[in-house]
Amino acid sequence: LDVIKTNTVDTIMFFTNKGKMYRTVADNIPNGTNTTKGVMISSLVKLDNDERVMAISSLHRKSTPQYIIFVTKNGMIKKSYLEEYTKTNRNTGIAALNVKDGDEVVDIIFQDEEDMVLVTKNGMSIKFATKDVTPIGRVAAGIRGIKLKENDSVVRALSVHKNTDTVAIITQDGIGKRVKINDFPIQARNGIGTICSKKEIIGAEM
């Protein structure tokens, strides 16, 4: 998931696979040690039965990125101003984006104008410039980031911070490899992308 630095008076935002956002004060999270089990997120905010938290963010930091980008398994992306979510005072869940039937959020990225790479289960990838993606409102559905072939789905979205970065790709049979970010050509959004693995991918990290 995520690891963030925060303090007890900060507000923590939880974003879920169903396109909702929940908030709680950091002080509501109990203190622990490296041996304590911790508490279920569902005890802090009221999640639906089939809902999973995909990303978290804290509101206190001056370095907070300008945008939040949602990515769904069917290849849709939505870029919004992060302030769309920080200015609400509701303690219950609110709609973060409109997720269509049969789709769900698989990744959430907090960033500014960095390029983005989408990686799919069947080994396809696409790198495109997010600066060309227009920010839209909180409950909008978004636009297509990659054209998927039958039985394929997006498994990971990665924000490109440096051209010297490498991407670690993990396949279903436990094989891993590193690929230089410059080996991913910059393309127009909504393309079919390029092959990054001939085996099924279960994860990718920058």
VMD Tcl script that draws the C-alpha trace (Angstrom):
set ca {
  {0.00 0.00 0.00}
  {1.71 3.23 1.17}
  {3.93 4.49 3.97}
  {3.53 8.18 4.87}
  {4.94 10.54 7.49}
  {2.28 12.26 9.55}
  {1.41 13.49 13.04}
  {-1.56 13.13 15.36}
  {-3.43 16.26 14.24}
  {-3.26 15.48 10.53}
  {-6.17 14.13 8.49}
  {-5.61 10.79 6.73}
  {-7.42 10.06 3.46}
  {-8.19 6.48 2.39}
  {-8.97 5.79 -1.30}
  {-10.66 2.51 -2.24}
  {-11.05 0.20 -5.23}
  {-14.72 1.24 -5.51}
  {-13.78 4.84 -6.22}
  {-14.59 6.27 -2.77}
  {-12.58 8.37 -0.33}
  {-12.75 8.20 3.48}
  {-11.13 10.42 6.09}
  {-10.04 10.11 9.69}
  {-7.79 12.00 12.08}
  {-4.36 10.40 12.48}
  {-4.80 10.39 16.27}
  {-7.59 7.79 15.82}
  {-4.93 5.27 14.71}
  {-3.53 3.58 17.85}
  {0.18 3.61 18.62}
  {2.09 0.38 18.13}
  {5.51 -1.26 17.95}
  {7.19 -3.57 15.48}
  {5.57 -6.53 17.26}
  {2.00 -5.26 17.66}
  {-0.67 -6.37 15.20}
  {-2.41 -3.03 14.66}
  {-6.08 -2.45 13.82}
  {-8.23 -3.08 10.78}
  {-8.85 -0.02 8.60}
  {-12.52 -1.00 8.65}
  {-12.52 -0.14 12.37}
  {-11.43 3.42 11.54}
  {-13.74 4.11 8.58}
  {-16.91 2.31 7.48}
  {-16.02 0.39 4.31}
  {-18.48 -1.60 2.23}
  {-18.12 -5.39 2.40}
  {-16.35 -5.69 -0.96}
  {-14.26 -2.53 -0.61}
  {-10.46 -2.40 -0.29}
  {-8.19 0.55 0.50}
  {-5.80 1.18 -2.42}
  {-3.92 4.32 -1.29}
  {-3.57 6.72 1.62}
  {-2.47 10.33 1.89}
  {-1.92 12.90 4.63}
  {-3.08 16.50 4.31}
  {-0.44 18.28 6.36}
  {2.56 18.35 4.06}
  {3.49 21.51 2.12}
  {5.00 19.24 -0.53}
  {1.62 17.64 -1.27}
  {1.40 16.89 -5.02}
  {-1.03 18.92 -7.10}
  {-2.89 16.00 -8.65}
  {-4.34 12.62 -7.87}
  {-4.57 10.12 -10.75}
  {-6.89 7.12 -10.53}
  {-6.23 4.05 -12.72}
  {-8.72 1.22 -13.26}
  {-8.20 -2.37 -14.34}
  {-10.00 -1.66 -17.64}
  {-7.43 0.98 -18.59}
  {-9.30 4.14 -17.60}
  {-7.48 7.04 -15.92}
  {-8.77 10.13 -14.18}
  {-6.67 13.13 -13.21}
  {-8.09 15.54 -10.65}
  {-6.80 18.27 -8.40}
  {-6.04 16.78 -5.00}
  {-7.77 19.77 -3.38}
  {-11.07 18.37 -4.74}
  {-10.77 15.78 -1.99}
  {-9.08 17.75 0.76}
  {-11.71 20.50 0.98}
  {-14.60 18.25 1.98}
  {-15.52 18.06 5.68}
  {-17.54 14.84 5.53}
  {-16.42 11.99 7.76}
  {-18.26 9.34 5.75}
  {-17.15 8.01 2.38}
  {-17.59 10.25 -0.65}
  {-17.44 9.40 -4.35}
  {-13.94 9.93 -5.71}
  {-14.73 8.86 -9.28}
  {-17.45 7.09 -11.22}
  {-16.41 3.43 -11.59}
  {-18.38 1.51 -14.22}
  {-19.81 -1.97 -13.64}
  {-17.15 -4.64 -14.11}
  {-14.32 -2.21 -13.43}
  {-12.44 -1.20 -10.28}
  {-9.59 1.03 -9.18}
  {-6.24 -0.82 -9.22}
  {-3.85 2.05 -8.52}
  {-3.84 5.63 -7.29}
  {-0.92 7.99 -7.90}
  {-0.23 11.33 -6.21}
  {1.96 13.45 -8.47}
  {2.46 16.70 -10.38}
  {3.26 16.63 -14.13}
  {5.41 13.49 -14.23}
  {5.04 10.94 -17.02}
  {3.17 7.73 -16.20}
  {3.63 4.07 -17.12}
  {0.72 1.60 -17.14}
  {1.58 -2.12 -16.96}
  {-0.91 -4.86 -17.84}
  {-1.35 -8.47 -16.76}
  {-0.55 -9.82 -20.23}
  {2.77 -7.98 -20.48}
  {1.84 -4.77 -22.28}
  {2.88 -1.29 -21.16}
  {2.42 2.32 -22.18}
  {4.27 5.47 -21.09}
  {2.57 8.80 -21.71}
  {2.72 12.43 -20.57}
  {0.17 13.27 -17.88}
  {0.68 17.00 -18.52}
  {-1.48 16.50 -21.62}
  {-4.33 15.02 -19.55}
  {-6.86 17.66 -18.49}
  {-7.88 17.58 -14.79}
  {-11.58 16.82 -14.32}
  {-14.06 16.93 -11.46}
  {-14.37 14.60 -8.51}
  {-17.16 12.26 -9.66}
  {-16.31 12.09 -13.38}
  {-15.49 8.73 -14.98}
  {-12.20 9.61 -16.65}
  {-10.63 8.76 -20.02}
  {-8.87 5.77 -21.53}
  {-5.16 5.41 -20.77}
  {-4.46 2.21 -22.70}
  {-6.35 0.04 -25.19}
  {-6.53 -3.47 -23.79}
  {-6.79 -6.70 -25.73}
  {-9.28 -9.37 -24.70}
  {-8.73 -10.86 -21.22}
  {-6.10 -8.25 -20.31}
  {-6.21 -5.75 -17.46}
  {-4.03 -3.06 -15.89}
  {-2.15 -4.27 -12.80}
  {0.06 -1.28 -11.97}
  {0.58 2.43 -12.62}
  {3.98 4.02 -12.05}
  {4.98 7.68 -11.85}
  {8.26 8.53 -13.60}
  {10.34 10.87 -11.45}
  {13.78 10.43 -13.06}
  {14.92 9.25 -16.47}
  {17.48 7.05 -14.70}
  {14.75 5.06 -12.93}
  {14.32 1.34 -13.54}
  {11.13 -0.70 -13.37}
  {11.15 -4.06 -11.55}
  {8.69 -6.45 -13.20}
  {7.50 -9.61 -11.41}
  {5.77 -12.40 -13.33}
  {3.28 -15.01 -12.12}
  {5.89 -17.79 -12.09}
  {8.13 -15.80 -9.73}
  {10.55 -14.43 -12.32}
  {11.76 -10.84 -11.90}
  {13.61 -8.45 -14.17}
  {14.58 -4.77 -14.24}
  {13.89 -2.56 -17.25}
  {15.31 0.95 -17.73}
  {12.57 3.55 -17.86}
  {14.08 4.92 -21.08}
  {13.33 1.56 -22.72}
  {9.65 2.49 -22.47}
  {9.01 4.87 -25.41}
  {6.82 7.90 -24.76}
  {3.54 7.43 -26.63}
  {0.17 9.06 -27.02}
  {-2.39 8.09 -24.41}
  {-5.01 5.52 -25.48}
  {-2.64 3.38 -27.55}
  {-2.06 -0.37 -27.34}
  {1.44 0.21 -25.93}
  {4.51 -2.02 -26.25}
  {5.46 -5.45 -24.91}
  {7.41 -5.44 -21.62}
  {7.07 -9.14 -20.77}
  {6.09 -12.34 -22.57}
  {4.83 -13.82 -19.29}
  {1.87 -12.84 -17.13}
  {2.72 -9.95 -14.80}
  {1.54 -9.77 -11.20}
  {3.41 -6.64 -10.14}
  {5.75 -3.81 -11.08}
  {7.62 -1.27 -8.97}
  {9.81 1.73 -9.76}
}
mol new
graphics top color blue
foreach p $ca { graphics top sphere $p radius 0.5 }
foreach p [lrange $ca 0 end-1] q [lrange $ca 1 end] { graphics top cylinder $p $q radius 0.2 }
display resetview
